[in-house]
Amino acid sequence: MIREPEIVLSRRRISHLVALLLYVLYTVLIWGLPVLSHLKSRLVGTTADPTLFIYALKWWPWALSHHTNPLIDHWIWAPTGQFMLWVTSVPAISAFLWPVTHLAGPVAAYNIAMLVSPLLASWSMYLLLSLLVPRWGWRFWGGICFGFSSYQIGQMLGHLNLTWVFFLPLLVMLSVKVYQCFERGSRPSLGISLAFIASAVVLFFTSTEIFTTLTFFSIVFGAVTLIVFRHQLTRSLKLLLKWIAINVVIVIILLLPMVIYLLQHPFYHGTPFNPKTFSTDLLNFIIPTGMTIGGPLTLGISGHFVGNYYEDGAYLGIPMIALIVIATKRLWALPWIRALTYTMLIIAVCSFGPVLHIDGKPTIAMPWTLMLHVPLIRDALPARFSLYISFIATIVATIGLDRIAGGLLPDETSMAKSTHLALLIIAVLAPVMLVPNVKLGKGYLWTPYHIPSFFTQPSLYQKYLPAQSTVMIFPYGMFGDAQTMQSSAHFWFKLANGYMGAPPPPYQGPMVEKLFFERHPPILPTYPKDMARLIARQNVSRVVAVNNLAPYARKLLSAVPDLTRIYQGHGVVVWSLNQK
């Protein structure tokens, strides 16, 4: 006979599985349908950023299997190379997706990594809320609001490292479990500590930016919590803070060798992006961009925001803001609600960056100006703090809905039916307002992916490109696919350029920066000689240009001596230098 606890456990697991399957279905409907049947020829997202991650997914397994130091990639920006931990090279995701990369290639691995990110974010938030609210409906609702937030939708345009945000609710969930253990008078298991430590370490190797900002705002939340609980600092809370501190110290010890190694290879000289540009506009909290379903109606306002579709992800919507106001007003007596609300407001102020923008216009200086002088955190883009705003907003709103409205249907213990119905309508509208604008389709939610067949046929590239020779490819910079062309050829040759973030310091000259950040900038009179010197300095033996850029590349190479065209076909033109 099955015991009652086993039945309850089985039902709980089934409910968790149902939630996961519904999140999978939602993800497939929004992002999966255009891509799943074209995993190798289409990309989730847009612009050049996906190619960066496609390259990284290929690089880490290839380097490790070929006994090459994966931390310094001498196969791009040769001969100097690129230090891979100073850029968004997602080593942890590369490790998780290694089997997929091996079987289906890095393009398919990238698409799968992107597609699982919103559903994992939703499900991890759902599991966290399972510890905080008893009703399945509100837990599922919270998962939708967080996993498909405006932040997540924007980063799905191609920022793989910023989409794997499920670590945030996962780490908080583990902390809540520990707190509940202390409340019951028991000790947390070693497994919970190991899971916390492992999650934090994996997060570091997934996104150092999220790791850094999460650490920073966790300290802020800890300070706010101590202030709020200063007159009622319970034993359980003290033990929780002690447990977190011990595990954080262990994480620091584990990461210290890598941090020292990073500091010994200072390839990074600050973010190429201005925090003033990528900060939250005050109106963005209530005005969506074109990425969400109602966005096209407000383009006259959102078009003034200083960022872009990737980063303008602060939109919560009036229904969600209304729910937060109702929840905080009704539950203000609860110290955890006060601590969460204060922290959310602090993060919102930080997200404005050094200058408050309203409708795109700069107004007054903001406190974040002080943080521009603090190492590491100064390089974070304030607009991305919307991740934490949506996270806290979802928790507060979900707890409020569960405590105030009770079940999804009114009963004798709930509020008046009319008020309950009004609250339910607002709750339904909140995630509806966050639905992605699927009409954007091609060019936004997904992009065709194609590289010249020259790089997929060993009989061609091995004939015209000597093994381990240095090759320069046009398109040159961030709007090209040079590094994915190279990885498609299984690193047969080294690359004189590439896109793994901004060019390394040795190559940050005026011409390189123009070529890197623009598709085909005007060729100034000094550029041909500058290019000839750069090619000689990098010991380039071959130059390859895709067909439509061949005339442009040839003009840029006009000062290079002994330049000989040796092949044209399969989408490219190949030149040899000095008959090498």
N, C-alpha and C positions, 0 to 999 in steps of 0.2 A: 504493500500500500504506500502510495506517495505521500510523504509528510507535507503539511501545509507550508512550512518555510520553503521547501523545494518548489512547490507550485508557484509561490509568490516570486521566487527567484527566476523561475522559467518565464513567467509573465513579464517580469521586468526586462529580461534579456530580449524577449520578443518585441516589446515596445521600443527598446533601443534600436533593434534591427529595423523595425518599421520606419523609425525616424531617419536612419541612415539611408534606406532605400528611397524615401521621398526626397531627401537632399540630392541623392544621385540623379533621380528623375528630373529635378529642377535644373541641376547643372547641365544635364544632357540637352534639355530643351533650349537653354539659353546659349551655351557655348559648344556643346558636343555635336549637335546635328550637322553643322557644316564641316566638321573636322574629322569625326570618327571614321568615316569611310575614305578619308584622304589623309591619313596620319603622316605620310611622308611627303605630301605635296601641298599641304596647307599648314598654316601656323595659327595658334590661338594668339590674338593680339595684332599689333601693327608696328610700323616703322622698323628701325634696325635693331632695337634692343633684343628681340628674341634670338637673333643670330649670335649674340654674345653668350647666351646661356646654352645654345646648341653646341657651340664650340667647347664650353666648359664641361658639358656632360660627356663629351668625347675625350677631352684632354686628360682628366683625372684617371679614368681607367686605362687609357693608352699609356700614360706616363708610368703608372705603377706596374703595368704588365711588361713594360720595356725597360724597367729598372732605371728610369730617369727621375731625377728630383722633381716631383710635381709642384713644389712650392715656387720654383723659378722656371718660368716657361721661356726657354731660349729659342723656341720655334716661332715666336712672333716678336716683332721689333728687334730682329737679329741685328748685330750680335749681342746687344745689351740684354734683351729679354724683358719679360714682364713678371714682377713678383705677384703671384696669384692671390695671396691673402689680402693684398691692399686693394683688390678689385672685387666685384661681385661675382666670384667664380663658383659659388654654391657647392663646395666640396661634399657637404653632407647629402644634399639631394643627388649629386652625381653618384655617391656610394649606394644610396637606396635604389636608384634607377639603373645601376650597372647592368643587371640582367636584361632589362628592356633595351638599353643601348646596344648591348651585345647582339641581341636577337633581331631587333627591328630598326636599329640606328638611332642617332641622337635626335633627329627631328621628331620621330615618334615618341621618344622618351620625354622630350620637352613638352609636347602636347599633352601627354598623360600627366606629367608633373603639374602643368597648369590646370588641367581639368579636375584633378583631385583636390586642389587647394581650397576652393570655396566649400566643397562638401565636407572636407575635414575640419575647416574652420567652424562650419555650422554644427557639425556633430560634436566637436569638442566643447563648444559652448552649450549645446544641449546636455551633455554629460555633466558639465559644471552645474548647470541650473537644476539638474536632477538632485543635487545635494542641497539646493536652496529652496525649491518650490515643489510641492507634491503633485501638481496636476500636469499630466502629459501635454495637454494642449498648449499651455503657456510655455513650457520648456521648449517645445517644438517651435513656437512662435519666436522665442528668443534666439534660437539657432538660426532661423531665417534672417532675422534683423541684423545679426552680427556677420554671419558667413557671406551674406549678399549685401553688405553695406556699400555705401558710396565709395568708401576707401577701397574696398576689395574690387569693386567693379572697375575703378580707375586703374588699379595696379594690374588687372587682368589684361590690359593692353600690351603687356610684355615684360613687366618687372617680376620675374619668377621669384627672386630672392625676397620680395616684399609681399608675396601672396601666401607664403607658407606661414600663416599667423596662428595656426592651431596650437603652437607652443604656449601662447599667452593664456588661453583658458585652461590648457593642460596643467601648467605650472600653478595657476591659481586653484584649480581643482584639487591638486595634491596638497596644497597648503590648507584648504578647507577641510579635507579629510583628516589632516593632522590635528587641526583645531577641534574637530568633532571628537577625535580620540581623546584629547586632553579633557574635553568637557565630560566625557563618560568616565574619566578617571583611569583610562588605559594608556599604554604607550604605543606610538605609531610603529609599524613594522619596519624592518630594515629595507624591505622592498620599496616602500614609499620613498625613503631617502634616496635609494639608488635610482629610482625613476626620476626624482626631482633633479638630481645631479646630472644624470644622463641627458635629460631633456634640455637643461641649461647648456651643457657642452655642445649638444647637437645644434641648438639654436645659434651658438657662436659660429659654428661652421656652416650655417645656412644663411644667416644675415647678421653681420657684425653691427650693422646700423640698428636693427631691431633689438639686438642684444644690449647695445649701449643705451638706447633710449628707454628700454624696459627697465634696465638697472636704475637709471636716473629717476624715472617716475615711480618706481617701487620705493626708492628712498623717500621721495616726496610723499607718497601714500603712507609710508611708515611713520614719518614725522607728523602728518595730519592725524593719523590714528592715535598716536600717543597724546596729542593735544586734546582730541575729542574724548578719549577715555581717561584723561588725567585723574579724574575723581573716582573712576570705577575700573581701574586696571586690574583685571581678574588674573588669577593664577594661570588659567588656560591661555590667555593672551600673552602673558609673560613667557610661558613655555613655548608658544608658537614662535614668538620673535627670536627666542634663543635657538630653536630648531632651525629656523630660516638662516640665522646668522652662521651657525655651524656649517650648514650645507653650502652656503655661499662661499665661505672660506675654503671649503674643499674644492669647489668649482674653480676658484681663483688659483689654488695650488695646481690643479690639473692643467689649467690654461696658461700658467705662468711661463713655461718653456716656449710655447708658441708666441706669446706676447713679446718675450725677449728676442726671439728670432725675428719677429716683425720689426722691432726697433733697430735691430742690426742691419736691416735692409730697408732703409727709408725711401722707398720708391714713391711714396705718397706725399704730395705737397699741397694738400687741401682740396676741397671739392671744387669742381669747375662751375658749380651752380651757386647763384647768389641767394642766401636765405630770404632776402627782401622779395625776390621774384617768386620763390616757392613758399609763400606763407598763405595762411587762410584769410580770405576776405570775410568780413563780418557777415555779409549777406549770404554767403555760401551755406550757412547753417539752415536757411529757409529757402534758398534759391538753388535749384539743381542745375548742373551742366547738361549738355546734350547727351550725356551717357545714360541718363535715366528716362523713364517713360514720359515724364512731363517736361523734360528738359527743352525740347524744341519750342515750347511756348514761352520760355524765359530767356532765350538766347540774347535778347536785347539787353539783358542785365548781366547774365553770366559771361557774355562775351567780353565784359570789361574786367573780369578777374585776371590777375597778373600771372597766374600759373598756366597750366594746360590740363587737358582731360585726364592725364595720368594722375596729377597731384591735387586737383581741386576736388577733393573727396570728403569735405566736411559736412555735406548735406545730410541732415537728419530728417528734415521735413516737419511741417507744423504739427501733424498728428503725434509724432514721436516726442516732440518738445512738449506738447500738451500732456502727454502721459507722464513725462518726467516731472513736470510741474505738479500734477495731481498726486503722483506718488510721493514726492518729497514733502508736499504739504500735509498729506494724510499720515505719513509715516515718519515725520521729523523727530519724533520722540526716540526712534531707534538709532543708537549711536553709529551703527554700521552704515545706515543710510546717510547720516550726516557726513561721515568720513568719506564715503564714496562721492557724494555730491560736491563737497569742498574740493576734493582732488580733481574731479571732472572740470570744475570751473577754473582751477589753476592751470590744468593742461590746455583748456580752451584759450586762456590768455597767452600761454606760451606758443600756441599754434599761430597766433597772429604775427609771430616773428618780431624783428626789431622795430617795425613800423606798422601801425594799424591801417589796413586798407578797407575802405568802404566804397563799394561800387567801383573798385579799381583805382580809387584815388587815395594816395597816401595822406594820412592825417597826423597823428601824434606818435611820438616815440613810445615804445613798449618795453616792459622789463626784460624781454629776451635779449635786448641790446647788451646787457651785462654778460650773458652766456656766450657771446661771440668771442670772448677772450678765454674761455675755458677749453682746454684741449679735449679732443674727441667729440664732445657734445656740441661744440661750435659748428661742426661740419654736418650735423643732422639737419635735414630740411624740415622746418616747422610745420609745413602743410601735412606731412606724414604723421603728425601727432594725432590726426583724426582717427587713427587706428584705436588709440586708447580712449578717445572720447566716445566712439561708437560702442566700444567694449563696456565701459562703465554705464553709458546710457541704457544699453540693453539690459544689464543686470538690474539697475534701479527700476526701469519700466516693468520688467517681468515680475520682480518681487511685488511691485505696486499692484499690478493687475491681479496677481494671485491672492494678495492679502485683501484688496479692496473689493474686487469683483467676484472673487471666489471661482466657482466653476463657469464653464462656458454658457450654461443655462441658469437663469435665476431660480432660486429656491427660497425656502422660508428663512434661511440664515443669511441670504445675500441682501444687498441693498435693494431699494425700490426698483421695480422692474423697468421703469422708464429710464432711470439713471443707469442701471446696469446695461440696458440696450445701447444707450449713448456711448458708454465707455467701450462696449464691444465693437461698435462701429468705428470708433477712433482706432482701436487696436487692429482692426482689419485694414484700415487705410494706411497705417504706418508702414508695413512691409510692401503694400501695393505701390506706394509712392517711391519705393526703392527699386522697383523692377527695372532691369536694364532695358535700354532702348534698342530692341532687336532690329529695328529698321536700319540702324547704322550698318549692320551686316558686313559685307566685304570691305576691307580697308580699315576696319575698326575692331570688330569682334573677331574677325579672322582675315588672314592675308594669304594669297597664293605664294608658294615657295618654289623657286626654281634656280638652279645653278647650271652653268654651261656643262654640257655632257663631256667636254674635254677632261674635266676633273673626276669623272666617274669611270673613265676607261684607262686602266693602267697601261695599255699598249700605246696610248698617246702621251699622257703626262710623263711617263717614265722615259719615253724616247726624247722628248724635247726639253724636259726639266731634269738636270742631273740630280742624283740622290744627294740630299742634305745641302744642296746649293741654296743660296739666298735669292728669293724671287720677290719682286714688287708687283702688286696686283692693283689694277684700276677697275672699279671704283676704289678709291684709296682709303677713305675714313669710315666714319660711323654710319654712313648711308650705303655702304657696300657690304658684300658678303665675302670679303677676302678670306677671313679666317675660317668660314664654313667651307669655302672651296678647298682650302688647304686640308681641313679635317676630312673632307670627302675623299681626298687623295691619301688618307691614312698617314698624314705627316711625312710624306715622301720628301718634301722640301721644306726649307725654313722660309719665313715670311718677313719682309722688310717693314711691313706695316701691320695693320690689324685694328680691331676694335674690342678692347677689354677695358672700357673706361677711357679717360683722357690719355693722350700719348705720354709715355714715360718722360721724365724730366730731360734726358739727353736729347730728345727730339722735339722739344717744345719751342720751335722757332716760328716766325710769322708765316712762312710759306706752308709748313706742315700743319699749323693750326687752321689755316684757311682751307687746305685740302681735306683736313679731317672733319671739320664742322660744317662744310658746305659740299653740295653734290658735285658741282664743277664751277668753282669760282673763276673769275676773269684771270687770265694769265698775265701777270705784271711783267715788265721787261726784265726784272732781275730773277724771275722764277726759273728759267731754263738753266742758268748757271748755278743757281742754288740747288736745283735738282741734280745736276751733274756732280756737284760736290757731295751731296747726300748719298748718292748712289755709290760713289767711290769710297766714301767713309764706311758704308754698310757692306761693301764688297758684294754688291748685287750682280748676279751673272745673267739673270733673265728678267724681263718685264712682260707681264701678261695684261691685256686689256680686253674687256668684253667688247663685242663688236661696235655697239653704239658709242663707246667712249674711245675707240681706237684713234680717231683723228685728233681728239683732245689730248690724249696721252702722247701721241707722236709730236705734237707741237710743244708740249711741256718737256719732252726729251730731246729737243732740237740741239742742245749744247752738249749732249752725251757723245763722246767719240766712239767711232766704230760700232754704231748701232745697226744691227742687221735683222730684218724680218726673216724668221726661219719657218714660221707656220701660220696659216690662217684657216680656220675651220672649226666646226663644232662649237660655235659661239664665241670664239676668242681669236685674238692676234697675239703672237709670241715674238718677242725680239730677243736677240742675243747681244751681249755686250762684250767687246774685245775678243770676239770669237771663242769665248770660254764655254 
